[in-house]
Amino acid sequence: MEPDPLEEAVVPPEEATDPDRGTPFGAQVAEAALRFLDAGAIEVNGERFRMACSELVRASLAAVGCTDGPPGSLGDGGTASLHDYCEEAGILHRDQPAPGDFILFDNTYDRNRNRKLDDPLSHVGVVVAVRDDGTVEFVHVGSGRVRRGHMNLDHPWSRKDRSGNPLNDQLRRKTRNDPRKTRYMAGELFRTFCTPQPCGE
């Protein structure tokens, strides 16, 4: 029996990294992603990108002048291709992220429509901030538009904290056909982070 890809999905950061470890390049990628929140479309310099999660990543990088590397590898493979690129480059991690990092998830929908939890690397977003309580804010595409999402690995099942602040967004829709042990919240579906490198590095 193959292991459930979600069994290792919820992994808290191994250790807290320097909260100021973000780079100017990462900040630029995050700012580019944030601009798409209010734009109504994903467009860079007249080029229109599809309203899809991996296309948001491509556009965020294109907006800062990166047209090789990850953007070029995402044409058909989407999140899985991005993961392979990051793995080969040695830039995957599960430490505290920084703005501009990519955040990858498993099993956010039944991609192959077989009613099983066997859909790894099904969604990706761009980290734009990390709150003091560890909640990661990210920009992604959901239900046909660009949205702001939230994920907290210390409380992966919780939607909000006691003060009503968001901790985790629901990334997978509930349906009557969901198998047992289906998970829905961002913290439950988290796979890994990837820290993109400046163009040409």
N, C-alpha and C positions, 0 to 999 in steps of 0.2 A: 504493500500500500504506500502510495506517495504521501509525504508529509503535507499537512494542511499548510499552504503558504502563509496563513494568518498566524500560525503558532509562534512565529518569531517576529511578527509584525510590530507588536507593542513593546518596544525596547526603550526604556528611559535613557537619556544621555549618560554615557559612561562616566563622564565627569564634566563639571561646569567649566567651560572655557572662558577666556577673557571676554566679557561682554562688549569690549571695544575692539574685538579682533576683526571687525568688518573692514573692507577695503574700499577705496574710492571707486574702483570698477564695480564692485558689488552694489554700492549705493546707486550708481548710475543705472544698473540693470533694474533695481527695485523701483527707482523713480520712473523708469520707462513703463514698467508693468502697472504702476499706480495710475499713470495717465490714461490707460485704457478703461479704467473704471467709469469715467464720466463721458467717454468718447462715443459710446454706442456701437462702435465697430473697432476692429483691430486693423489699423492701417498705419504704415510707416512710409513716409516720403512718396505717397501716392500708390503704394503697393498694398492691396487688400489681402489680409490673411483670413483663412477660414475661422469660424467661431468654434475653435476646438482647443483643448488644453495644451497640447504640444505646439500648436500654432501660436499660442500666446507666448510660450517660451521662445520660439523662433523670432517672433516680432520684438520681444523685449531685448533680445541680443542684437537684432538688426538695427534697432533704434540707437544702439551705442556703437554701431559700425562693424559688428561682427557678422560676417556673411559666410565664413568658413567654420569648420569644426562642428559643434552641436547643431547649428541650424541646418547645415548641409546634410546631416545624418538623419534628420527627422522626417524626410519626405514621405516615407511609407510606413515606417515602423513606430512612429510616435514615441510614447513613453518608454517602451522597451528598448528602442534604438538609443534614446538618450541615456538610459541606464547603462547600456553596453559601452557607450562612449565614455561615460564618467568612470566606469569600472576599469576600462583599459587605461585611462589617464591617471588612475589612482586618486580620484578626488571625491569618492563616495565617503560618507561618514555618518555617525549617529551622535555626534557631539552637539553642543548648543550651536544652532545655526546663526548666520549673520544675514543682514539684508542682501538680496541678490542671489542667495542660495536657491537651488531648486529643491522642492519637496515632492517625494514620490510615494504613491499609495498602491495597495493591492486591493482587488475585489470590490471596487466601488460600484460595479454593476456586473450583471451576468453577460459578459461579452460574447461568449460562445453559446449562450442560451441552452445550456445543458442542466441547469438547476443545481449546479455544484459550485463549491467555493474553490475554483481552480482558475482564477483570472488574475494572475499577478501583473503588476506594473500596468494598471489600468487608468491611472490618473496622475497628473503632475501640476504643480503650481509654482509660483515665485514668492519666496519669503520677502516680506517688506518691513517687518518689525518683530521684536521679541520683547514682551512685557516683563516687568520685574518679577511677576509670579511664574514666569516660564512659558506663558502662553505665546505661541507663535502665530503671527498674523501673516496671511499669504493671499496672493491674488491668483484666481483661477477662473476657469470657464465652467459654469453649471447652468443647466436648464436654458441654454441658448444665450447666455449673456455673461459678461465679465463680472465677477463677484469678489468680495473680500471674505476670506475664510479664517477660521481659528482652530488651533490644535494645542492641547495641553497633555503631555505624556505622563504627568504626575496624576492626572485625573482623566484617563482616557474615555471613560464612560459618561462623564458629566457634561451636560450642556452648558450650565452656568454655575458661577460660584454663589456664595451666600448673599453677595451684594448685587447679584443680577448681571455681573459682567460675563460675557461669553467666554467659554473655555474650549468647547468643541462644537463644530458644525456637523450636522448630519450629511454625510457625503453619499450614502447609498439609500435609495428609496426602499421602503418596506413594501413587499408584495405578498400575496397569498401563497406564492410558490417558493418562498425563501426556505432553504434547508435549515435544519437545526444548527445552532451555534453561529448563525449569520450575525455579523457585526455591522454597525451602521455609522458610528461616529468617527471623526477624523483621527483621534488618538488611537482608536482600535485598528484602523486600516493603514496606519503609517508603515512605510517600508524603510526609507532612508533619505538622507540629504545628499546633495551634490553641490560642490562649490566651483562654479565656472571660473576659468582663468581668463585674463585679458587676451584680447585677440593677438595671435602670433606667438603666444607663450605655450 
